[in-house]
């Protein structure tokens, strides 16, 4: 077998293994029980010190000079943010017809406060991903069914859909492209919105697409958090 065929075969086998891990991940165990070398796509949730559980995470393997880490399976939802907000003085809950919609009505400072709360409540470090980490977790993906604008389909890509709806990538993350574009920090210390989202044509809704962002709420930009692994 030629070298190129061998690499392709190994890639297919690896993807099959990842999808098998994702499919067999329920019930979701505690994240603090996972070692750094946990299998890619393994799902987990942290327990919080005041009761309840944190968001569902999936393990992203080491690669591209990055260590392994866990990333939220879904974009942070309004319901998840409101659970946090309910116990925080000065935090206003967000009203919505569907609490599963991604939250896009808060600033990046509010998102970082939510990450700090999860860090304090779980004992694990939660934060926004860097652009390199987000790209590592997202992989190369162009989903033809992503929630972006499609010619001839006027109802598509104009409003957000539930964070739990969407085709998964190789690690089980949903809505990596489309729906809400997602915040990540850039190498230069700024902020970017990645993956495209509602209002963008389907042709640019892919993981390689990014634009600078000022961190203010705009109704189309959300986020998913990274959990560091020891």
Phi and psi restraints in degrees (value plus and minus 20) as a CYANA .aco file:
   2 UNK   PHI     -93.8   -53.8
   2 UNK   PSI     140.2   180.2
   3 UNK   PHI     -79.9   -39.9
   3 UNK   PSI     -63.5   -23.5
   4 UNK   PHI     -80.5   -40.5
   4 UNK   PSI     -60.0   -20.0
   5 UNK   PHI     -86.9   -46.9
   5 UNK   PSI     -56.8   -16.8
   6 UNK   PHI     -83.7   -43.7
   6 UNK   PSI     -65.6   -25.6
   7 UNK   PHI     -81.9   -41.9
   7 UNK   PSI     -64.0   -24.0
   8 UNK   PHI     -82.4   -42.4
   8 UNK   PSI     -61.3   -21.3
   9 UNK   PHI     -83.5   -43.5
   9 UNK   PSI     -62.1   -22.1
  10 UNK   PHI     -84.1   -44.1
  10 UNK   PSI     -58.3   -18.3
  11 UNK   PHI     -84.6   -44.6
  11 UNK   PSI     -63.6   -23.6
  12 UNK   PHI     -81.5   -41.5
  12 UNK   PSI     -64.2   -24.2
  13 UNK   PHI     -83.1   -43.1
  13 UNK   PSI     -59.9   -19.9
  14 UNK   PHI     -84.9   -44.9
  14 UNK   PSI     -64.7   -24.7
  15 UNK   PHI     -82.6   -42.6
  15 UNK   PSI     -59.5   -19.5
  16 UNK   PHI     -82.7   -42.7
  16 UNK   PSI     -60.0   -20.0
  17 UNK   PHI     -84.9   -44.9
  17 UNK   PSI     -61.2   -21.2
  18 UNK   PHI     -82.9   -42.9
  18 UNK   PSI     -66.5   -26.5
  19 UNK   PHI     -83.7   -43.7
  19 UNK   PSI     -54.8   -14.8
  20 UNK   PHI     -85.2   -45.2
  20 UNK   PSI     -61.0   -21.0
  21 UNK   PHI     -83.0   -43.0
  21 UNK   PSI     -64.0   -24.0
  22 UNK   PHI     -80.8   -40.8
  22 UNK   PSI     -65.1   -25.1
  23 UNK   PHI     -85.0   -45.0
  23 UNK   PSI     -48.1    -8.1
  24 UNK   PHI    -124.5   -84.5
  24 UNK   PSI      -1.4    38.6
  25 UNK   PHI     -99.7   -59.7
  25 UNK   PSI     -38.0     2.0
  26 UNK   PHI    -102.7   -62.7
  26 UNK   PSI     123.5   163.5
  27 UNK   PHI     -93.0   -53.0
  27 UNK   PSI     135.4   175.4
  28 UNK   PHI    -100.7   -60.7
  28 UNK   PSI     105.7   145.7
  29 UNK   PHI    -111.6   -71.6
  29 UNK   PSI     157.5   197.5
  30 UNK   PHI     -93.2   -53.2
  30 UNK   PSI     120.0   160.0
  31 UNK   PHI     -86.6   -46.6
  31 UNK   PSI     -52.1   -12.1
  32 UNK   PHI     -91.3   -51.3
  32 UNK   PSI     -27.7    12.3
  33 UNK   PHI    -109.1   -69.1
  33 UNK   PSI     -25.1    14.9
  34 UNK   PHI    -109.4   -69.4
  34 UNK   PSI     116.5   156.5
  35 UNK   PHI    -102.7   -62.7
  35 UNK   PSI     145.8   185.8
  36 UNK   PHI     -78.6   -38.6
  36 UNK   PSI     -51.4   -11.4
  37 UNK   PHI    -110.3   -70.3
  37 UNK   PSI       1.2    41.2
  38 UNK   PHI     -79.3   -39.3
  38 UNK   PSI     129.7   169.7
  39 UNK   PHI     -81.9   -41.9
  39 UNK   PSI     122.4   162.4
  40 UNK   PHI     -77.8   -37.8
  40 UNK   PSI     116.4   156.4
  41 UNK   PHI      66.8   106.8
  41 UNK   PSI     -26.0    14.0
  42 UNK   PHI     -80.9   -40.9
  42 UNK   PSI     112.5   152.5
  43 UNK   PHI    -117.4   -77.4
  43 UNK   PSI     129.7   169.7
  44 UNK   PHI    -178.3  -138.3
  44 UNK   PSI     143.7   183.7
  45 UNK   PHI    -158.2  -118.2
  45 UNK   PSI     120.2   160.2
  46 UNK   PHI    -104.5   -64.5
  46 UNK   PSI     124.6   164.6
  47 UNK   PHI    -102.7   -62.7
  47 UNK   PSI     124.1   164.1
  48 UNK   PHI    -123.9   -83.9
  48 UNK   PSI     126.9   166.9
  49 UNK   PHI     -89.5   -49.5
  49 UNK   PSI     -34.6     5.4
  50 UNK   PHI    -127.4   -87.4
  50 UNK   PSI       1.8    41.8
  51 UNK   PHI      73.2   113.2
  51 UNK   PSI     141.1   181.1
  52 UNK   PHI      64.2   104.2
  52 UNK   PSI    -198.6  -158.6
  53 UNK   PHI    -152.6  -112.6
  53 UNK   PSI     134.9   174.9
  54 UNK   PHI     -96.8   -56.8
  54 UNK   PSI    -197.3  -157.3
  55 UNK   PHI     -86.6   -46.6
  55 UNK   PSI     135.1   175.1
  56 UNK   PHI     -92.4   -52.4
  56 UNK   PSI     111.3   151.3
  57 UNK   PHI    -135.8   -95.8
  57 UNK   PSI     139.0   179.0
  58 UNK   PHI    -149.7  -109.7
  58 UNK   PSI     124.2   164.2
  59 UNK   PHI     -97.6   -57.6
  59 UNK   PSI     112.2   152.2
  60 UNK   PHI    -129.7   -89.7
  60 UNK   PSI     104.4   144.4
  61 UNK   PHI     -92.5   -52.5
  61 UNK   PSI     141.5   181.5
  62 UNK   PHI     -84.3   -44.3
  62 UNK   PSI     129.9   169.9
  63 UNK   PHI     148.1   188.1
  63 UNK   PSI     140.9   180.9
  64 UNK   PHI      33.9    73.9
  64 UNK   PSI      22.4    62.4
  65 UNK   PHI      44.1    84.1
  65 UNK   PSI       0.7    40.7
  66 UNK   PHI    -134.5   -94.5
  66 UNK   PSI     123.9   163.9
  67 UNK   PHI     -96.4   -56.4
  67 UNK   PSI     154.6   194.6
  68 UNK   PHI     -95.4   -55.4
  68 UNK   PSI     133.4   173.4
  69 UNK   PHI    -177.3  -137.3
  69 UNK   PSI     155.3   195.3
  70 UNK   PHI    -137.0   -97.0
  70 UNK   PSI     128.4   168.4
  71 UNK   PHI    -151.1  -111.1
  71 UNK   PSI     127.3   167.3
  72 UNK   PHI     -78.2   -38.2
  72 UNK   PSI     113.9   153.9
  73 UNK   PHI     -82.6   -42.6
  73 UNK   PSI     -59.4   -19.4
  74 UNK   PHI    -141.7  -101.7
  74 UNK   PSI     141.1   181.1
  75 UNK   PHI     -80.8   -40.8
  75 UNK   PSI     123.8   163.8
  76 UNK   PHI     -77.2   -37.2
  76 UNK   PSI     107.0   147.0
  77 UNK   PHI    -113.0   -73.0
  77 UNK   PSI     144.4   184.4
  78 UNK   PHI     -80.8   -40.8
  78 UNK   PSI     -61.0   -21.0
  79 UNK   PHI     -81.4   -41.4
  79 UNK   PSI     -63.0   -23.0
  80 UNK   PHI     -84.6   -44.6
  80 UNK   PSI     -62.2   -22.2
  81 UNK   PHI     -86.6   -46.6
  81 UNK   PSI     -59.1   -19.1
  82 UNK   PHI     -86.4   -46.4
  82 UNK   PSI     -52.3   -12.3
  83 UNK   PHI     -81.7   -41.7
  83 UNK   PSI     -62.1   -22.1
  84 UNK   PHI     -86.4   -46.4
  84 UNK   PSI     -66.4   -26.4
  85 UNK   PHI     -85.1   -45.1
  85 UNK   PSI     -49.2    -9.2
  86 UNK   PHI     -80.6   -40.6
  86 UNK   PSI     -48.7    -8.7
  87 UNK   PHI    -125.7   -85.7
  87 UNK   PSI      -8.7    31.3
  88 UNK   PHI    -133.9   -93.9
  88 UNK   PSI     103.0   143.0
  89 UNK   PHI     -84.7   -44.7
  89 UNK   PSI     111.4   151.4
  90 UNK   PHI      65.4   105.4
  90 UNK   PSI     -20.7    19.3
  91 UNK   PHI    -117.2   -77.2
  91 UNK   PSI     105.3   145.3
  92 UNK   PHI    -117.6   -77.6
  92 UNK   PSI     103.3   143.3
  93 UNK   PHI     -85.5   -45.5
  93 UNK   PSI     132.3   172.3
  94 UNK   PHI    -119.9   -79.9
  94 UNK   PSI     105.6   145.6
  95 UNK   PHI    -102.9   -62.9
  95 UNK   PSI     121.2   161.2
  96 UNK   PHI    -180.4  -140.4
  96 UNK   PSI     127.8   167.8
  97 UNK   PHI     -90.1   -50.1
  97 UNK   PSI     -46.3    -6.3
  98 UNK   PHI    -153.1  -113.1
  98 UNK   PSI      87.3   127.3
  99 UNK   PHI     -86.7   -46.7
  99 UNK   PSI     -31.1     8.9
 100 UNK   PHI    -104.1   -64.1
 100 UNK   PSI     -24.9    15.1
 101 UNK   PHI     -87.3   -47.3
 101 UNK   PSI     125.5   165.5
 102 UNK   PHI     -84.0   -44.0
 102 UNK   PSI     123.3   163.3
 103 UNK   PHI    -103.1   -63.1
 103 UNK   PSI     105.2   145.2
 104 UNK   PHI    -150.8  -110.8
 104 UNK   PSI      -7.6    32.4
 105 UNK   PHI    -130.1   -90.1
 105 UNK   PSI      -1.3    38.7
 106 UNK   PHI    -143.3  -103.3
 106 UNK   PSI     141.7   181.7
 107 UNK   PHI    -105.3   -65.3
 107 UNK   PSI     148.3   188.3
 108 UNK   PHI     -84.9   -44.9
 108 UNK   PSI     -49.3    -9.3
 109 UNK   PHI     -83.5   -43.5
 109 UNK   PSI     -60.4   -20.4
 110 UNK   PHI     -84.9   -44.9
 110 UNK   PSI     -59.9   -19.9
 111 UNK   PHI     -82.2   -42.2
 111 UNK   PSI     -59.3   -19.3
 112 UNK   PHI     -90.3   -50.3
 112 UNK   PSI     -51.7   -11.7
 113 UNK   PHI     -86.7   -46.7
 113 UNK   PSI     -58.9   -18.9
 114 UNK   PHI     -82.5   -42.5
 114 UNK   PSI     -62.1   -22.1
 115 UNK   PHI     -83.2   -43.2
 115 UNK   PSI     -60.9   -20.9
 116 UNK   PHI     -85.0   -45.0
 116 UNK   PSI     -57.1   -17.1
 117 UNK   PHI     -85.0   -45.0
 117 UNK   PSI     -65.0   -25.0
 118 UNK   PHI     -81.3   -41.3
 118 UNK   PSI     -58.7   -18.7
 119 UNK   PHI     -81.2   -41.2
 119 UNK   PSI     -67.5   -27.5
 120 UNK   PHI     -87.8   -47.8
 120 UNK   PSI     -57.0   -17.0
 121 UNK   PHI     -98.6   -58.6
 121 UNK   PSI     -42.8    -2.8
 122 UNK   PHI    -128.6   -88.6
 122 UNK   PSI     -44.1    -4.1
 123 UNK   PHI      63.6   103.6
 123 UNK   PSI     -18.4    21.6
 124 UNK   PHI    -129.9   -89.9
 124 UNK   PSI     138.0   178.0
 125 UNK   PHI    -108.5   -68.5
 125 UNK   PSI      95.5   135.5
 126 UNK   PHI    -130.1   -90.1
 126 UNK   PSI     123.0   163.0
 127 UNK   PHI    -184.9  -144.9
 127 UNK   PSI     149.7   189.7
 128 UNK   PHI     -87.6   -47.6
 128 UNK   PSI     124.1   164.1
 129 UNK   PHI     -95.1   -55.1
 129 UNK   PSI     135.8   175.8
 130 UNK   PHI     -95.0   -55.0
 130 UNK   PSI     146.1   186.1
 131 UNK   PHI     -79.5   -39.5
 131 UNK   PSI     -61.6   -21.6
 132 UNK   PHI     -84.5   -44.5
 132 UNK   PSI     -60.5   -20.5
 133 UNK   PHI     -87.2   -47.2
 133 UNK   PSI     -61.8   -21.8
 134 UNK   PHI     -81.6   -41.6
 134 UNK   PSI     -64.7   -24.7
 135 UNK   PHI     -84.6   -44.6
 135 UNK   PSI     -56.9   -16.9
 136 UNK   PHI     -82.0   -42.0
 136 UNK   PSI     -63.3   -23.3
 137 UNK   PHI     -93.1   -53.1
 137 UNK   PSI     -56.4   -16.4
 138 UNK   PHI     -94.8   -54.8
 138 UNK   PSI     -55.1   -15.1
 139 UNK   PHI      50.3    90.3
 139 UNK   PSI    -192.0  -152.0
 140 UNK   PHI    -113.1   -73.1
 140 UNK   PSI      89.1   129.1
 141 UNK   PHI    -161.3  -121.3
 141 UNK   PSI     111.8   151.8
 142 UNK   PHI    -152.1  -112.1
 142 UNK   PSI      81.8   121.8
 143 UNK   PHI    -110.7   -70.7
 143 UNK   PSI      94.2   134.2
 144 UNK   PHI     -85.7   -45.7
 144 UNK   PSI     -37.4     2.6
 145 UNK   PHI    -120.9   -80.9
 145 UNK   PSI      -8.6    31.4
 146 UNK   PHI     -81.1   -41.1
 146 UNK   PSI     132.5   172.5
 147 UNK   PHI     -99.9   -59.9
 147 UNK   PSI      55.9    95.9
 148 UNK   PHI    -155.0  -115.0
 148 UNK   PSI     151.5   191.5
 149 UNK   PHI     -89.9   -49.9
 149 UNK   PSI     111.5   151.5
 150 UNK   PHI    -147.9  -107.9
 150 UNK   PSI     108.1   148.1
 151 UNK   PHI     -78.0   -38.0
 151 UNK   PSI     112.5   152.5
 152 UNK   PHI      66.3   106.3
 152 UNK   PSI     -22.5    17.5
 153 UNK   PHI    -148.4  -108.4
 153 UNK   PSI      61.3   101.3
 154 UNK   PHI     -84.1   -44.1
 154 UNK   PSI     -40.1    -0.1
 155 UNK   PHI    -106.0   -66.0
 155 UNK   PSI     -25.2    14.8
 156 UNK   PHI    -115.6   -75.6
 156 UNK   PSI     114.8   154.8
 157 UNK   PHI      56.5    96.5
 157 UNK   PSI      -3.7    36.3
 158 UNK   PHI    -127.7   -87.7
 158 UNK   PSI     -46.4    -6.4
 159 UNK   PHI    -152.5  -112.5
 159 UNK   PSI     135.3   175.3
 160 UNK   PHI     -90.4   -50.4
 160 UNK   PSI     131.8   171.8
 161 UNK   PHI    -137.6   -97.6
 161 UNK   PSI     150.8   190.8
 162 UNK   PHI     -75.8   -35.8
 162 UNK   PSI     122.4   162.4
 163 UNK   PHI     -83.3   -43.3
 163 UNK   PSI     -42.5    -2.5
 164 UNK   PHI    -107.6   -67.6
 164 UNK   PSI     -20.3    19.7
 165 UNK   PHI    -123.7   -83.7
 165 UNK   PSI     110.8   150.8
 166 UNK   PHI     124.3   164.3
 166 UNK   PSI     134.2   174.2
 167 UNK   PHI     -88.6   -48.6
 167 UNK   PSI     115.3   155.3
 168 UNK   PHI     -99.7   -59.7
 168 UNK   PSI     132.1   172.1
 169 UNK   PHI    -105.7   -65.7
 169 UNK   PSI    -188.1  -148.1
 170 UNK   PHI     -82.8   -42.8
 170 UNK   PSI     -42.0    -2.0
 171 UNK   PHI    -123.8   -83.8
 171 UNK   PSI     -16.6    23.4
 172 UNK   PHI      72.4   112.4
 172 UNK   PSI     -14.6    25.4
 173 UNK   PHI     -97.5   -57.5
 173 UNK   PSI     112.5   152.5
 174 UNK   PHI    -122.5   -82.5
 174 UNK   PSI     132.6   172.6
 175 UNK   PHI      36.3    76.3
 175 UNK   PSI      18.6    58.6
 176 UNK   PHI     -82.2   -42.2
 176 UNK   PSI     -58.8   -18.8
 177 UNK   PHI    -135.8   -95.8
 177 UNK   PSI     127.4   167.4
 178 UNK   PHI      57.4    97.4
 178 UNK   PSI    -196.2  -156.2
 179 UNK   PHI      42.7    82.7
 179 UNK   PSI    -129.7   -89.7
 180 UNK   PHI    -117.4   -77.4
 180 UNK   PSI     109.1   149.1
 181 UNK   PHI     -88.3   -48.3
 181 UNK   PSI     135.3   175.3
 182 UNK   PHI    -142.7  -102.7
 182 UNK   PSI     118.8   158.8
 183 UNK   PHI     -91.2   -51.2
 183 UNK   PSI     122.6   162.6
 184 UNK   PHI    -171.4  -131.4
 184 UNK   PSI     130.6   170.6
 185 UNK   PHI    -104.8   -64.8
 185 UNK   PSI     123.0   163.0
 186 UNK   PHI    -113.9   -73.9
 186 UNK   PSI     143.5   183.5
 187 UNK   PHI     -82.6   -42.6
 187 UNK   PSI     -47.4    -7.4
 188 UNK   PHI    -103.7   -63.7
 188 UNK   PSI     -18.7    21.3
 189 UNK   PHI      72.3   112.3
 189 UNK   PSI     -17.0    23.0
 190 UNK   PHI    -113.0   -73.0
 190 UNK   PSI    -180.9  -140.9
 191 UNK   PHI    -150.6  -110.6
 191 UNK   PSI     120.2   160.2
 192 UNK   PHI    -148.5  -108.5
 192 UNK   PSI     137.6   177.6
 193 UNK   PHI    -132.5   -92.5
 193 UNK   PSI     106.4   146.4
 194 UNK   PHI    -136.7   -96.7
 194 UNK   PSI     133.0   173.0
 195 UNK   PHI      69.2   109.2
 195 UNK   PSI     -29.8    10.2
 196 UNK   PHI      53.5    93.5
 196 UNK   PSI     146.6   186.6
 197 UNK   PHI    -184.9  -144.9
 197 UNK   PSI    -183.4  -143.4
 198 UNK   PHI     -77.9   -37.9
 198 UNK   PSI     122.0   162.0
 199 UNK   PHI      71.4   111.4
 199 UNK   PSI     -32.6     7.4
 200 UNK   PHI    -119.5   -79.5
 200 UNK   PSI     121.4   161.4
 201 UNK   PHI     -85.3   -45.3
 201 UNK   PSI     127.4   167.4
 202 UNK   PHI     -76.1   -36.1
 202 UNK   PSI     -47.9    -7.9
 203 UNK   PHI     -83.9   -43.9
 203 UNK   PSI     -47.9    -7.9
 204 UNK   PHI    -123.5   -83.5
 204 UNK   PSI     -20.9    19.1
 205 UNK   PHI     -99.7   -59.7
 205 UNK   PSI      63.4   103.4
 206 UNK   PHI    -168.9  -128.9
 206 UNK   PSI     144.1   184.1
 207 UNK   PHI     -85.2   -45.2
 207 UNK   PSI     -45.7    -5.7
 208 UNK   PHI     -96.6   -56.6
 208 UNK   PSI     -31.9     8.1
 209 UNK   PHI    -102.7   -62.7
 209 UNK   PSI     114.3   154.3
 210 UNK   PHI    -166.6  -126.6
 210 UNK   PSI     138.6   178.6
 211 UNK   PHI    -166.2  -126.2
 211 UNK   PSI     128.8   168.8
 212 UNK   PHI     -81.9   -41.9
 212 UNK   PSI     132.4   172.4
 213 UNK   PHI    -162.0  -122.0
 213 UNK   PSI     125.9   165.9
 214 UNK   PHI    -111.3   -71.3
 214 UNK   PSI     -21.5    18.5
 215 UNK   PHI      62.8   102.8
 215 UNK   PSI     -15.5    24.5
 216 UNK   PHI    -114.2   -74.2
 216 UNK   PSI     131.3   171.3
 217 UNK   PHI     -85.2   -45.2
 217 UNK   PSI     119.8   159.8
 218 UNK   PHI    -159.5  -119.5
 218 UNK   PSI     -14.7    25.3
 219 UNK   PHI      62.9   102.9
 219 UNK   PSI     -23.5    16.5
 220 UNK   PHI    -157.1  -117.1
 220 UNK   PSI     -18.5    21.5
 221 UNK   PHI    -137.6   -97.6
 221 UNK   PSI     105.0   145.0
 222 UNK   PHI    -145.7  -105.7
 222 UNK   PSI    -173.5  -133.5
 223 UNK   PHI    -184.6  -144.6
 223 UNK   PSI     138.7   178.7
 224 UNK   PHI    -152.2  -112.2
 224 UNK   PSI     125.2   165.2
 225 UNK   PHI    -116.9   -76.9
 225 UNK   PSI     133.4   173.4
 226 UNK   PHI    -120.1   -80.1
 226 UNK   PSI     122.9   162.9
 227 UNK   PHI    -134.7   -94.7
 227 UNK   PSI     102.0   142.0
 228 UNK   PHI     -90.7   -50.7
 228 UNK   PSI     127.7   167.7
 229 UNK   PHI    -136.0   -96.0
 229 UNK   PSI     114.7   154.7
